[in-house]
C-alpha cells in the first residue's frame, strides 16, 4: 500500500485537491463539494498545509514529501517527487512566485535560496557574481520595465524553473549552479524591444553587462564561455534551433551544425552533449511560466508582454508562439500535459467557446 498523503491546495479555478496515495492521484473537486468534517475553513486555509499522516512507518517519509509553508527549495515543489504531477507542481511553483514577490529584495532572495539548495559555498565565484548582479537588479539596475514582461520578476521565475528542470534532468550541482546564474542574467538590461534586424542583440547586451561582475568575482574563463553559450541559446529565433539541433545531433551521432554567424559564442554546445542539453533546458525554462504552468499565469505573462510591446495580444498570438516558435519540450516533457491544456484553453478562447 502506498504512503497516504493529504495536501490541501486551492487552485486558481477554485478547486481543492483531495487525499491520494503515492503513485496515484484523484481529480480535483469543487470547493463546495468537500466534506466539512475534513476540509478547513476557507478563511484560514494556508497556501500550503501539512495534514498529519496516519500512524505507521510512512510518517517520516510523509514529512519529506509534503509541501511546506516555508520557502525551502529542497522541498516540493522544487524537490522532484514522483507523487506530484505536473499540474500540482505548477500550481505550487506559481504560489512560490507570489510569495517571493511579497518579500524585500526578491531577486537576491531567490538566487540565494537556489544556490544554497544546490550546495555552493557563499565564497564561490559563481555565487559572488550572482549575488552582486541580483542586488543591482533589486535596486533597479538592469531590471527592465516593471510593467513589462522582461523584468526582474521574469528573472526570478526563470531561475526557479531552471532549478526544477535541472533537477528533473539530473544535472550535476556545478552545472546546475551555472545554469541558474545564466537564468538570472539572460535578459539583464533588457530594453523592452526585440532584436529587429540584429539577431542576438539582446543576449549580447546581457552578456556585455554581465562580464564585469564575472571578472570581479573571479569566475573561470571556461565557465564564462559556457555561461555565454547558455545565454545566447535563449534567443528564440536562432539560439533555440541551434541548441536543439546540437542536442539531437549529439544523441543521434550525426554531424553537428556550425554556430550562427552572429553568435560564435555558441560553439561550446557542439563540444559536449550535456552542454547542448542544458542549453535546451534553459530555453525551455525561459518560457515555462508563459506556456506550461497555469492558465492564469500564462494569461498574466501574455498581458505583461503586451504592455511591453504596446499592443493587445490575443489567443492567436499565444497559439502562434506555441505552434510555430516553441513547438514542444525536448528536455522538460514533464510539463507537456500543462502545455497542451493551456493550448486547448487558448483554442477555445479563439473560437469563442
Secondary structure by P-SEA (a helix, b strand, c coil): ccbbbbbbbbcccccccccccccbbbbbcccccccccccccccccccccccccccccaaaaaaacccccccccccccccccccccaaaaaaaaaaaaaaaaaccaaaaaaaaaaaaaaccccccaaaaaaaaaaaaaaaccccccccccccaaaaaaaaaaaaaaaaaacccaaaaaaaaaaaacccccccccccccccaaaaaaaaaaaaaaaaaacccaaaaaaaaaaaaacccccaaaaaaaaaaaaaaccccccccccccccccccccaaaaaaaaaaaaaaccccccccaaaaaaaaaaaaaaacccccaaaaaaaaccccccccccccaaaaaaaaaaaaaaaaacc
